[in-house]
Amino acid sequence: MHASGRDMNQNPQQEQAPAWLEDDRLLQAHKLAALGELSAGLAHEINNPLAVIRQEAELLGELLVPGILERFPDGQDIQDSLREIIRQVDRCKSITHNLLNYARKNDPIIQAVDVNEIVEDMVRLVEKEAKCRNILLTRDYQRDLPLVFTDAPQLRQVMLNLLNNAIQSITGRGEVAVSTRRGGPSNLEVRIRDTGCGIAPEYLERIFDPFFTTKSPGQGTGLGLSISQKIVARLGGTIRVQSALGQGSTFTVTLPINETGSNHA
């Protein structure tokens, strides 16, 4: 999804994508949508056994009172293991919770939301992948931001698209910095900055075009940024990009604030 100048030079033929290639990309987009629906069902199915595992671990912890544990040479290790089981179960439930929030498809509902909370949910969702790629994820959220009246599921999709875009733009070690701030009297901003390959100036105007991608067929749909821009526009905001080839890119999402009746987060 990330439009890099380096990849663009390697794949100039993608500027005029043939009809069959666009059909393949559309099919891939439908597959991804189906996978999103499937992930919601899987998350529900996974949550049930997780709840049982946690309940049984808690029960064992209650049964293994200190008097009983003293009879076993490894009593303390057993207790520590039970605590670790509960901790890991809670971690898994947090992951499935984020998946459900992302995959849930409801009719658009405009409500007051905490942007910091939405951004953090999506950051946690990609944190493991970033760590595996030796990418440092940093956060800088301005506190006491006003609540924003928006569609939370759609905003989550935008944040996840931009985070994935930033991570995929980096080869080797790098950094993705995520920040929020009050942009002005009537808006706030979410910034996602990466130290990736950057975007060639001549392609900056095209990165939001549908199916515009520099990736090999099957590696991306070229829809992520286009979808994100349309969502943000529907929510009354804007999305812009600054980039330097070989240095990285910064995507800034600006969202309107409706101060009437809003509380601070």
N, C-alpha and C positions, 0 to 999 in steps of 0.2 A: 504494500500500500504506500510505502514511503517513496517518494519520487526523487531518487538520487541522481546527480549529474553523472557519476561514474557509471551506474547501471544504464543510464540513458544513452551514453556513448556506445555501450556494448550492445544495445538492443534498439537501434534506430528504426527498425522495421515495425516496431510496435506503435509508431505514431499513426500509421494507417492500418489499423487492425482489420483483418478480413472478417466477413460476416460470420463465417463458421467459428472463428475464435471468440467473437462476441457472444455467439450462442452458447459456446462451451462455458464462458464465464458466467452467463446468466444461469445456466444449469448448476454451476458450482455454487452460485449465490443461493439458489433454492435448496441445495443440499445443506448448506450452512444454516439456513433458516429452519430446516427440518431437524438438524442436529440440536439447535437451540431449544426446540420444543421437546426433543427427547431428553435433553439434559435436565429439564424441569422434572420430568417423571422419574428419572434416575435419582435425582436429589431426594425426592420424597421417599423412594424405596430404600435408599441408603440411610435416611434419618431413622427409620424404624428399628433396624438392628443396632444402630448406634445408641439409641435410647435404652435398649435392653442391656447392651454391654456396660453402659454407664451405671445403670441400676444395679446390675450384678456386682460390679466392682465396689460400689458404695456399700452394698450388703455385706460383702466379704470384709470390707474395712471395719464395719460395725461389729461383725462376729469376732474378728481378730483383735480383741481388746488387749491392752498391755499385759495382763496376767497370762494370757494364752501365748502371746508372742514371745514371752521370756522363756518358754519351754523349747523354743526352736533357736538353733544357733544363727540362722539367717532371718530371724523374725523381722528385724529392721529393714532388711533388703526387700522382704515381701511387702511390707507396708509402703516402702518407697515405690515399688513396682506398681502397686495399686493406684497410688497417686499419679504416676506417670500415665497409666492407662486412662484415667479420668481426664488428664490434661490433653492427651492426644485425641480422645473422643470429642472433647470440646473444640479442639482445633478443626477436626473434620466437619463438625456441625457448623462451624463458622464458614468453612469453604462452601458447603452445600447451601447455606443461607445466602451467600453472595451469588451463587449460581441461580438460585430461585429468584432473587431480586432482579437479576439481569435478564433471565429468560421469560419472566412473567409478562404476558401480553394482555393488557387490559385496555378498555376504552380510555382515551386520554382524559385524565383527571388533573385539573390544575389545583394545586394545593401548596400550602406553605412548607418549604423544605429547607433543611440545613445543607447548604452546598458543601461545606467542609466534610460532613458525614458521608455524602454521596461520593465525593472524590476519594476519601479514605477507603471506603468499601471497595472501590475499583482498584486502588493501589494495592490493597492486600491481595486482591485476586491475581495480580500479575507479579507479585513480589517474589514468589518461588522461581518463576521463569527467569526473572532478572538476575537473581542470585546465581542460578545455574549458568548464566551467560557472563558472569563476572561483571555485572552492571550494578552500580550503586544507585539505589533509589533514595532520594532525599525529599523531605517534606518541609514546607514553610507555610503554615496556614495562619492567616490573620484571624485573631480571636474577635469575638463579639460582632461578627458580620450579621447584617440583617437577614432574616429569612427571605427566600425568594419564592414567589408564586409561579410554579412551573410544573411540568410533567416529570416526575422523578424517574420512572423507568426509561424514558427517552433520553434524559440527561445522563443516566448511567451508561447507556449505549454509546453516547458521544465520548464520555470520559474513557471508556474501555477502548474504543477505536483509536483514540489519540495516544493512549499509553502503549498499546500494542505497536502502533506506528513508530513511536519513539524507540522502543526496545529493538524492533526489527531493523532500524536504521543503523544500529551500532554493531561493528565487527570487532571482537576482542573486548578488552576492558573499556568501560565508559561510564557515563553518569546520565541519569534522567532525574531532573529536578522538577518537583511539582509544587506549585504555590498558589495561594488565593489571596486576594486583597480587594479593598474598596477602590474601584476604579474612578469613581466620581460621585457626585451627589445622588445620581439616579441609577447607578449600575455597580456591579462587582465583576472581577476578572478571575479566571482560572488560567494559569500558565503552565505549560508542559514543555520544558526545554531539554533537548538531548545533545549529546556530544557526538552524534553520528556523522554520516557522510555528507549531509547537507544537500541542498537542492540547487541545481544550476539556474541562474537568473532567467534564462529563456523559457524555463518550464514552470516557473512560479504561478503564472496565470492559468495553467492547465491542471494543476494538481487536484482541483475540486471537480474536474470533469468526470462523468460516469465512465467506468472501465479504463480510466487512464492509470496504467501501472507499468513499472519497469521490471516487474518480476517475471520469471519464466511461467509458462502456462501451468496451471495447477498449484502455483505457489501463492496466488492471491487473486481476488476478484476485481480489484480496482474500484470497488464501491464504497470502501470505508470512509474516505474523506468526503466523497460526494454525499453520502447519506448523512454524515455528521453535519455538513453545512446546511442541508435542507432541514434537519431537525432543529438546529440552533435558530435558523431563520423563522421557523414556525413558532418557536418559543419567544420570539421577539428580540433575539440577540444577534450577535455577529461572531464570526470566527476569522482570524487573520493569521498570517504566517510571516515570520522573518527568518531568513536562512543565509548562510554563507557556505559555499562549497568547501568541503573538507573540514568544516568547523562545527556544524550542527544546525539545528533548527529550533525555533520557538513558536509554538502554536498558542494563541491567546483567544479564549472564549469569553466574550462579554455578555453578561445577562442583565436584564433590566430589574430594578428593584421597585416593588410597589409598596411604598411606605405606609399606605392606608391600612390600618389595622394590623400591621406586621410587628412581630416581636423580634428581639435580637436572639441569635443562636447561642 
